[in-house]
Each structure stands twice: as C-alpha cells, then as structure tokens.
Amino acid sequence: MVIFPIIIVLSFVLFVYYWVAISRSKDKLTQHYFHAKSRICLGIFVLVFGINQYLYYETRLSLFIGIVFVILGGMQLIRGIKETKHYRNEWRRLYPKEN
C-alpha cells in the first residue's frame, strides 16, 4: 500500500505550491483560481489520509475518524472542482484573446 503515502505527499506538496502561488499573484481572479486548485489538493490530501488511516490501523475508532476525514475531504474536493470550473470560465470570458 505504498500508493496512498505517495498520493498524500504529492497532494500536500501541490497544496503548498498553490498556496505560495496565491501570495505571489497580484490578479484577484488568478488568486481565486489558485485557491480553488489548492482546495482540490487539500481535499485529496484529507480524503486519502482518512482512507490510509483506516487501512493502516483497521480499528473501529480509525473507521469513524476515517469516515469523518473522507466526508470532509470529499466536500473540499467537490467545492474546489466547482470553483475551478467557475473561475476558469470567468478567465475565458474576461481574457478571450489569451486562450
């Protein structure tokens, strides 16, 4: 089960990357877009972390904690996907020549 730690580390690194990109960007639309992308990475991190914890410990307590993490991570992931689609469409609407 080496795939889960790889996904956890990769999603956390991407989360930090997008979080730094937010602070470096001056455009508000770009900041919102990067924030949505970082929300997707955070959702994947929390979701996979919850699954990994249950598979590692396999106790009833880790099941309940894992369910909470999966729900919270799924909510972050879904909201991030919706925000990413919205801000991508706004970017295309405001800057049609750069597509």
C-alpha positions, 0 to 999 in steps of 0.5 A, a space after each residue: 500500500 505504498 500508493 496512498 503515502 505517495 498520493 498524500 505527499 504529492 497532494 500536500 506538496 501541490 497544496 503548498 505550491 498553490 498556496 505560495 502561488 496565491 501570495 505571489 499573484 497580484 490578479 484577484 481572479 488568478 488568486 481565486 483560481 489558485 485557491 480553488 486548485 489548492 482546495 482540490 489538493 487539500 481535499 485529496 490530501 484529507 480524503 486519502 489520509 482518512 482512507 490510509 488511516 483506516 487501512 493502516 490501523 483497521 480499528 473501529 475508532 480509525 473507521 469513524 475518524 476515517 469516515 469523518 476525514 473522507 466526508 470532509 475531504 470529499 466536500 473540499 474536493 467537490 467545492 474546489 472542482 466547482 470553483 475551478 470550473 467557475 473561475 476558469 470560465 470567468 478567465 475565458 470570458 474576461 481574457 478571450 484573446 489569451 486562450 
